[in-house]
Amino acid sequence: MNNTNSKIFFQVALVFISILFISSTATAYGSFPAEAEFLWNGEVTLSSGTFRYVPAANQSANYEWDKLTDLGALDATGLEFETGDLSAGSFWINSIAGIYNEPWGAGAMSWSIFVNGEKAASGLGGNSLEEGDIVSFYYLPWDTVTYEPLIEEATYAINISIKESDDAWHHFHKDAAHTGFSSSNAPDTNNLLWASDPIWATPSSSPVIADGKVFVKCGADSFLGLMPSLVEENMIVALDMFTGRYLFNSSAGEIEGSWSSPCYYNGKVWCGRPTEGVGGPTVVDGKIFDSNNSEHLYFCTDEKSGKNLWSFKVTGDARGTPAYYKDKVYLTSGPIFSSPGYVYCVDAGSGKEIWKQTISFQAAGSAAVSDGVVYVTAYTGGLYAIDAEDGSVLWNVTVPSTDVSSTPAIAYGNVYISGGCPGYSSIRTYCYNTTTHEMVWSTAEEDEIGGWTTSVAVADGMVFVGKHAEGDFFGHSGTYALNAFTGDVVWTSPYGGASPAISGGIVFTIGADGRVYAFADPAEVLPSDSDTSDSSSDDSSDSSSDGSSDSSSDSSSDSSSDGSSGSSSGGSSSGSSSRSSGGSSGGGGGGGSPEPARNVQVKEISQQFVTNRNQINFKFPQEATPVVHIRFDSKKNAGKITTIVEELKEKSVLTPTGPEGQIYRHLNIWVGNEGFATQKNIENSSIGFRVSKAWVTENDIDVNSITLQRFADDTWNSLATSKTGEEEEYLYFEAKTPGFASLAITGQKNVYSTELNTDKAGPNTQDMQNITSTESGNEDEKGSKASPGFCFILAALGILVSAVALKRK
């Protein structure tokens, strides 16, 4: 059987096996053979959402795939793998870690998938996972009669334990329970990672973060009259999480009298009902929970069909964002700026009231639920802890501030709130212990940290809270990071401030100027790996008359019959996987390196899976910078590594001087996190780059002098550089380098002749004659010394020729 027929037979056999594989009932198998080799055995953390996957068999494909699947888990390990194209809703594995399936036949080895010890019900990508699951990949033979995997004969295995990430910030105040606490790292300095353009982000609203994007509600609020608008209606705007670049927008309808925040769920962003006075939405298990204040109603709507499942009428305003906890929904209400206030517990499935609790004054904010306790604030300054099951008040205190509509944040055994309104009451932020109910700390009244429209966020031992803008009841012009245990100021910035959101080590917040601000230490934050060519400001955005929208290219509109609206996230997601193309790349400038954004002309990003004893090749196909590729041999398994190339406007701020010679380009190259690109981890590093022939001609550059220089040990060092090729517009070079960081491409002007400048001091005529005569003498001397050797060689050749002649006789 030739190779082509063998390949076709093997593919047909795989399809036949897939039919049996999918249709069979789950079968439990024994433990993995002890003598077999584990290629990977550990835990991965997966978040909700999608990532981009390009199978090796179809490089033009671009699949958005659920992260919480066996495909997402395998991708998260950092192991290289190849698959066929999408077929029957999944992919066939061709190889993992360079180990390929053998041609089908008796004893042929191939990869098989098991979930929790049972044969998977589908091919790769078709098996959904949740926290606690174990997905295994075994390299084993199949019985050619029963088509059952022979697990006892497996030779390689991969075991992956699944842990769901709690770093995601998909709802107002972090999650469906509004805890306000993230397990994410957080910046301990006020370094501004980026600031968006003025996009008229709604003051006091909070962003949500998903799939490498930041989603914010934007546009003028005609009820509050806060700022001019460039559009007649509100929009949901998507920004790149790592650069702040404007990606796309979708209509959110006319949402008036509210600084409600959006919500992300199942690839869509929801922003509430297009009507006056709404709270933000919470979307869980395919149900949308939101409100319509003018009717004093909270609603539950089916996310897919838009059918209204139930409504619940409250006394007073219905402006809170519903909190979801263990199949129950917790709602707040009360007459505006009046007493009493109310907290409700409603069955999420039926909408039936389970309990109702009265509090001292209007519950103007939203409830937060943690460990079976519901925390709410009353507008006059009451902080209540209520049993989530029976509605009894466990404890309550009165804080010094009034004008409180803050949603509490719960972390470290404490509850954090802020309150106060400029010109009416003291503006402060508070920490209360959930066990003793005593105040642990509060900020000083004169510092005016906090406010009635900001809800604090907590992460990494810090509390993040805003400071109101002067003369502005709603907007903010300052962000504070406080020590979560003492209240001491860790850092402060004059930017942003509205209810912060934290994800991926970055703090996001909106300012009174309508901009979104992101704070992070670039060295600690990996840039987005989404393909920026798929997400741009000219993305299509279709909207219907009821305000629902979908910004994906096929623009299928989603809305419920009662007008609730949602907007697809669109674009390409973060976490993209491109197995066959050698990594993804993107443009932009600023974030992800120590170089100030103002000095970055353009940058390009590439990602690769770095595995031990393999040559790694980062390619830069967008040709945004002169760098064509970066190669090195890896000495360790490092998983997915990001490389950034920055073309600079001037020399790097990291170098005190520039290199000698004519400068073609100044560059920064960052490979992985700090400390990765060292001789301990990599070797045989090289950088491929190109130089414009036009620059060479215009500057009269000697091509042989073109060199890549690297700044190291406080000096510029020329790297061993060689020309590798040329085309019509460019010359191509490669330089060997011991490291990366700040570099420059340089050249020297051609030298055609040397002229004696009599105006400058130099050797006199006698000196020149002496030099000339000495050189002539040396040449004669060399010639005389060479002659005996030459004669000796001739004599030797003569003897050799004679000997050969004699031998032939």
Disulfide bonds with the S-S distance in Angstrom:
none
